[in-house]
Structure formats: structure tokens, C-alpha cells
Amino acid sequence: MLSSWPLLVGVFVVWCLWAIAASIQRAAEDARKGIPKEQRGGVSILPVIPLNPLVLWGVAYLIDDVSNPWGTLIVGAGHGVFAVLLMISIVRDWMCLRSIDK
């Protein structure tokens, strides 16, 4: 069985990236509405972090018990795709936010 600790760390990193993407998206939405920087809202990461990473890590572990290493591969690959999409979202919203705040 593959070590599950690198998967857990990777999943947590991707969900932390999600928190950054959600914060920047919220700031960009508020900026489009004309809300000043100091009055813009934020996002809550609880209970998404830590519940989602732990549940997905557990799902991968259970699938690995039945069909090793498919759980790790599926959850890892899914989070790889999710990370790429989050990076695209971060860059897009950051550029939008930068252009509005100028």
C-alpha cells in the first residue's frame, strides 16, 4: 500500500489553495460592486477545512483497502485537477481585482 501521509498533506494543501481562491473571488465580487477595500467581506474556511480533506483522505484509504492503489490515485488526480482549476481562478480574480483597484 502506498503511504497515505503524502496524500493527506497534498489534499490539505489543495484545500488551503481553495481557501485562497475563495477569498480572492469574494474580494473581486465585492470590488465589482464598488465596495471599498476596507469594507470587503471574507470567507469562512470552517468546517470545510479540516473536514473535507480528512473525509477524502479516508475515502482514498478505504478504496485502497479494496483495490490498492486506486483510492490514492483517484483522490490524488482529482485534487491535482482541482489545484489547476483553483490556480486559474486565483490568477483570473487577482487580475480582475488589480484592474478594479487601480
Z-matrix of the N, CA and C atoms (Angstrom, degrees):
N
C 1 1.452
C 2 1.530 1 108.91
N 3 1.315 2 115.85 1 136.68
C 4 1.454 3 120.20 2 176.57
C 5 1.523 4 109.62 3 -65.76
N 6 1.309 5 115.72 4 150.15
C 7 1.463 6 119.36 5 176.73
C 8 1.525 7 108.86 6 -64.90
N 9 1.317 8 116.49 7 133.02
C 10 1.460 9 119.60 8 -176.71
C 11 1.522 10 112.85 9 -89.81
N 12 1.325 11 118.89 10 -10.40
C 13 1.459 12 120.82 11 -179.01
C 14 1.522 13 113.19 12 -65.96
N 15 1.330 14 119.97 13 -43.40
C 16 1.475 15 118.68 14 176.80
C 17 1.535 16 111.91 15 -60.76
N 18 1.327 17 116.69 16 -35.64
C 19 1.464 18 119.78 17 177.22
C 20 1.524 19 110.11 18 -64.32
N 21 1.325 20 117.49 19 -44.95
C 22 1.462 21 120.46 20 179.67
C 23 1.527 22 110.90 21 -60.11
N 24 1.313 23 117.55 22 -44.91
C 25 1.467 24 121.23 23 178.97
C 26 1.525 25 110.11 24 -62.64
N 27 1.330 26 116.83 25 -45.45
C 28 1.467 27 120.47 26 179.59
C 29 1.518 28 112.55 27 -61.94
N 30 1.311 29 117.03 28 -42.46
C 31 1.461 30 121.35 29 179.55
C 32 1.535 31 109.89 30 -63.95
N 33 1.334 32 117.30 31 -43.23
C 34 1.463 33 120.10 32 178.17
C 35 1.530 34 111.30 33 -63.62
N 36 1.321 35 117.36 34 -39.76
C 37 1.469 36 120.64 35 178.95
C 38 1.520 37 109.92 36 -62.06
N 39 1.324 38 117.39 37 -43.98
C 40 1.466 39 120.54 38 -179.81
C 41 1.524 40 110.59 39 -64.61
N 42 1.314 41 118.17 40 -39.65
C 43 1.465 42 119.47 41 179.00
C 44 1.524 43 111.71 42 -70.95
N 45 1.323 44 117.94 43 -29.32
C 46 1.473 45 119.98 44 171.68
C 47 1.517 46 110.05 45 -67.50
N 48 1.309 47 117.06 46 -36.39
C 49 1.462 48 121.54 47 174.36
C 50 1.520 49 110.11 48 -63.65
N 51 1.326 50 116.71 49 -37.76
C 52 1.470 51 120.75 50 175.24
C 53 1.526 52 110.68 51 -59.14
N 54 1.335 53 116.96 52 -42.04
C 55 1.471 54 120.57 53 179.90
C 56 1.526 55 110.55 54 -61.99
N 57 1.320 56 117.10 55 -40.05
C 58 1.469 57 120.89 56 177.62
C 59 1.517 58 109.82 57 -65.16
N 60 1.326 59 116.78 58 -45.51
C 61 1.470 60 120.83 59 -179.81
C 62 1.523 61 111.11 60 -62.17
N 63 1.314 62 117.46 61 -41.38
C 64 1.466 63 120.94 62 179.75
C 65 1.524 64 110.83 63 -65.37
N 66 1.329 65 117.12 64 -39.66
C 67 1.468 66 120.99 65 179.01
C 68 1.524 67 111.46 66 -65.06
N 69 1.319 68 116.18 67 -44.66
C 70 1.469 69 119.86 68 -179.53
C 71 1.521 70 110.31 69 -67.73
N 72 1.324 71 117.30 70 -38.70
C 73 1.463 72 120.09 71 177.84
C 74 1.522 73 110.62 72 -62.58
N 75 1.315 74 117.06 73 -42.64
C 76 1.470 75 120.92 74 178.68
C 77 1.526 76 110.83 75 -63.38
N 78 1.324 77 117.01 76 -42.16
C 79 1.462 78 120.92 77 178.53
C 80 1.524 79 110.83 78 -63.76
N 81 1.329 80 117.02 79 -40.30
C 82 1.467 81 120.71 80 179.17
C 83 1.524 82 110.74 81 -66.56
N 84 1.332 83 117.51 82 -40.77
C 85 1.467 84 120.42 83 177.54
C 86 1.527 85 110.89 84 -62.71
N 87 1.330 86 116.89 85 -43.78
C 88 1.457 87 120.55 86 178.44
C 89 1.526 88 111.40 87 -65.02
N 90 1.324 89 116.67 88 -38.31
C 91 1.464 90 119.99 89 178.86
C 92 1.527 91 110.80 90 -65.14
N 93 1.328 92 117.20 91 -38.79
C 94 1.470 93 120.33 92 177.89
C 95 1.526 94 111.04 93 -63.26
N 96 1.327 95 116.55 94 -29.47
C 97 1.465 96 121.29 95 179.06
C 98 1.527 97 111.87 96 -82.64
N 99 1.337 98 117.29 97 -4.90
C 100 1.458 99 121.19 98 178.85
C 101 1.518 100 114.39 99 86.21
N 102 1.315 101 117.94 100 15.66
C 103 1.466 102 121.30 101 179.50
C 104 1.526 103 108.56 102 -77.40
N 105 1.338 104 117.97 103 129.62
C 106 1.473 105 120.40 104 179.60
C 107 1.530 106 112.09 105 -61.56
N 108 1.343 107 116.07 106 155.86
C 109 1.471 108 121.90 107 -177.45
C 110 1.523 109 112.78 108 -51.88
N 111 1.316 110 116.48 109 -46.10
C 112 1.463 111 119.74 110 -174.08
C 113 1.526 112 113.95 111 -73.16
N 114 1.332 113 117.66 112 -9.40
C 115 1.469 114 120.82 113 -179.75
C 116 1.525 115 113.03 114 -110.44
N 117 1.311 116 117.62 115 4.08
C 118 1.464 117 121.24 116 -178.61
C 119 1.516 118 110.85 117 -73.39
N 120 1.323 119 114.81 118 143.37
C 121 1.461 120 120.74 119 -178.91
C 122 1.516 121 112.80 120 -80.40
N 123 1.299 122 114.57 121 174.29
C 124 1.459 123 121.13 122 178.05
C 125 1.516 124 110.13 123 -123.82
N 126 1.305 125 115.69 124 -166.33
C 127 1.463 126 121.46 125 177.66
C 128 1.522 127 108.43 126 -129.02
N 129 1.316 128 115.25 127 153.26
C 130 1.456 129 120.95 128 175.95
C 131 1.525 130 108.80 129 -99.23
N 132 1.308 131 115.79 130 131.23
C 133 1.462 132 119.12 131 179.69
C 134 1.529 133 112.02 132 -90.98
N 135 1.319 134 116.34 133 -8.95
C 136 1.461 135 119.81 134 179.32
C 137 1.508 136 110.56 135 -92.41
N 138 1.258 137 123.35 136 139.46
C 139 1.456 138 129.82 137 1.14
C 140 1.534 139 113.38 138 -92.42
N 141 1.351 140 117.42 139 9.26
C 142 1.468 141 119.35 140 -178.38
C 143 1.520 142 110.28 141 -54.53
N 144 1.330 143 115.81 142 -49.71
C 145 1.460 144 120.48 143 172.08
C 146 1.518 145 104.55 144 -104.15
N 147 1.259 146 121.57 145 119.03
C 148 1.449 147 131.82 146 21.94
C 149 1.529 148 115.66 147 -103.92
N 150 1.333 149 119.36 148 -0.73
C 151 1.468 150 119.41 149 -172.03
C 152 1.525 151 113.88 150 -65.02
N 153 1.334 152 118.33 151 -50.37
C 154 1.469 153 119.17 152 -177.48
C 155 1.528 154 113.05 153 -58.36
N 156 1.344 155 118.75 154 -49.31
C 157 1.473 156 117.19 155 179.06
C 158 1.533 157 113.28 156 -60.12
N 159 1.318 158 116.97 157 -41.32
C 160 1.463 159 119.29 158 -178.39
C 161 1.523 160 111.81 159 -67.54
N 162 1.326 161 117.21 160 -40.29
C 163 1.466 162 120.36 161 178.74
C 164 1.528 163 110.54 162 -65.07
N 165 1.325 164 117.08 163 -45.56
C 166 1.467 165 120.00 164 -179.67
C 167 1.522 166 111.84 165 -66.40
N 168 1.306 167 117.04 166 -36.36
C 169 1.466 168 120.95 167 175.21
C 170 1.531 169 109.85 168 -63.62
N 171 1.326 170 116.47 169 -41.94
C 172 1.461 171 120.52 170 177.12
C 173 1.513 172 112.78 171 -63.89
N 174 1.332 173 116.83 172 -40.84
C 175 1.463 174 121.11 173 177.25
C 176 1.527 175 109.80 174 -61.28
N 177 1.325 176 116.56 175 -44.76
C 178 1.473 177 120.23 176 178.94
C 179 1.521 178 110.20 177 -61.14
N 180 1.309 179 116.89 178 -41.98
C 181 1.462 180 121.47 179 179.75
C 182 1.530 181 111.12 180 -62.90
N 183 1.337 182 116.98 181 -43.12
C 184 1.466 183 120.62 182 179.05
C 185 1.526 184 111.68 183 -65.06
N 186 1.338 185 116.41 184 -42.61
C 187 1.471 186 119.26 185 177.68
C 188 1.520 187 109.93 186 -64.05
N 189 1.342 188 117.06 187 -39.57
C 190 1.470 189 120.36 188 178.19
C 191 1.531 190 111.71 189 -61.94
N 192 1.316 191 117.95 190 -32.56
C 193 1.467 192 120.15 191 177.27
C 194 1.520 193 111.75 192 -64.16
N 195 1.329 194 116.10 193 -34.04
C 196 1.459 195 120.85 194 -178.96
C 197 1.520 196 111.02 195 -86.64
N 198 1.324 197 116.00 196 -44.03
C 199 1.462 198 120.51 197 -173.65
C 200 1.526 199 109.75 198 -143.57
N 201 1.315 200 114.94 199 80.04
C 202 1.463 201 120.75 200 -177.85
C 203 1.525 202 110.27 201 -68.77
N 204 1.264 203 122.56 202 136.28
C 205 1.462 204 135.33 203 1.14
C 206 1.530 205 112.45 204 -105.51
N 207 1.329 206 117.77 205 28.85
C 208 1.464 207 120.61 206 -171.56
C 209 1.524 208 114.16 207 -63.28
N 210 1.304 209 118.91 208 -34.32
C 211 1.462 210 120.45 209 178.62
C 212 1.518 211 111.52 210 -63.02
N 213 1.331 212 115.61 211 -47.42
C 214 1.461 213 120.71 212 178.66
C 215 1.520 214 110.72 213 -63.14
N 216 1.323 215 116.22 214 -42.46
C 217 1.469 216 119.47 215 -179.05
C 218 1.525 217 112.14 216 -66.32
N 219 1.307 218 117.09 217 -43.86
C 220 1.469 219 120.40 218 -178.15
C 221 1.525 220 110.90 219 -67.40
N 222 1.322 221 116.82 220 -49.63
C 223 1.466 222 120.06 221 -179.17
C 224 1.534 223 109.83 222 -66.26
N 225 1.311 224 117.44 223 -41.15
C 226 1.470 225 120.84 224 178.85
C 227 1.520 226 112.25 225 -64.01
N 228 1.328 227 117.08 226 -45.96
C 229 1.467 228 120.64 227 179.77
C 230 1.527 229 110.85 228 -66.51
N 231 1.324 230 116.69 229 -40.99
C 232 1.458 231 119.82 230 177.82
C 233 1.521 232 111.64 231 -60.35
N 234 1.324 233 115.97 232 -40.82
C 235 1.462 234 119.28 233 178.71
C 236 1.530 235 111.49 234 -72.62
N 237 1.318 236 117.62 235 -28.70
C 238 1.467 237 120.16 236 174.07
C 239 1.523 238 110.91 237 -63.35
N 240 1.326 239 116.03 238 -45.66
C 241 1.472 240 120.76 239 177.25
C 242 1.523 241 110.21 240 -64.05
N 243 1.337 242 116.41 241 -43.27
C 244 1.461 243 121.72 242 178.79
C 245 1.526 244 110.68 243 -59.66
N 246 1.332 245 117.60 244 -41.35
C 247 1.467 246 121.92 245 179.37
C 248 1.526 247 111.16 246 -63.05
N 249 1.326 248 116.87 247 -41.54
C 250 1.469 249 119.97 248 178.35
C 251 1.524 250 110.37 249 -63.64
N 252 1.318 251 117.17 250 -44.70
C 253 1.470 252 120.53 251 178.71
C 254 1.529 253 111.51 252 -63.82
N 255 1.320 254 116.54 253 -38.28
C 256 1.464 255 120.08 254 177.46
C 257 1.523 256 111.29 255 -64.97
N 258 1.319 257 116.96 256 -40.97
C 259 1.472 258 119.90 257 178.22
C 260 1.521 259 111.08 258 -62.99
N 261 1.325 260 117.42 259 -40.27
C 262 1.462 261 121.07 260 176.76
C 263 1.523 262 109.69 261 -61.76
N 264 1.320 263 117.18 262 -44.07
C 265 1.457 264 122.04 263 178.92
C 266 1.525 265 111.23 264 -63.15
N 267 1.321 266 117.07 265 -43.20
C 268 1.463 267 121.06 266 179.75
C 269 1.516 268 110.89 267 -61.54
N 270 1.317 269 116.87 268 -47.56
C 271 1.468 270 120.46 269 -178.96
C 272 1.525 271 110.38 270 -63.80
N 273 1.323 272 117.33 271 -45.55
C 274 1.469 273 121.17 272 -179.61
C 275 1.526 274 111.62 273 -60.75
N 276 1.325 275 116.69 274 -49.00
C 277 1.459 276 120.24 275 -177.95
C 278 1.522 277 111.75 276 -70.28
N 279 1.321 278 117.75 277 -34.85
C 280 1.465 279 121.01 278 177.35
C 281 1.527 280 110.46 279 -64.56
N 282 1.346 281 116.90 280 -42.84
C 283 1.465 282 120.17 281 177.89
C 284 1.526 283 110.74 282 -64.08
N 285 1.313 284 116.82 283 -41.33
C 286 1.467 285 121.33 284 177.53
C 287 1.521 286 110.45 285 -62.79
N 288 1.297 287 116.47 286 -46.01
C 289 1.459 288 121.79 287 -179.37
C 290 1.525 289 110.64 288 -63.04
N 291 1.302 290 116.70 289 -42.22
C 292 1.464 291 121.77 290 178.90
C 293 1.520 292 111.71 291 -62.41
N 294 1.342 293 116.22 292 -41.80
C 295 1.470 294 119.37 293 -178.90
C 296 1.526 295 111.54 294 -71.01
N 297 1.314 296 118.46 295 -33.20
C 298 1.459 297 121.40 296 179.38
C 299 1.528 298 110.63 297 -73.62
N 300 1.337 299 117.50 298 -39.12
C 301 1.460 300 121.77 299 -175.78
C 302 1.532 301 113.62 300 -77.58
N 303 1.309 302 117.80 301 -7.65
C 304 1.482 303 119.05 302 179.75
C 305 1.485 304 111.79 303 -70.83
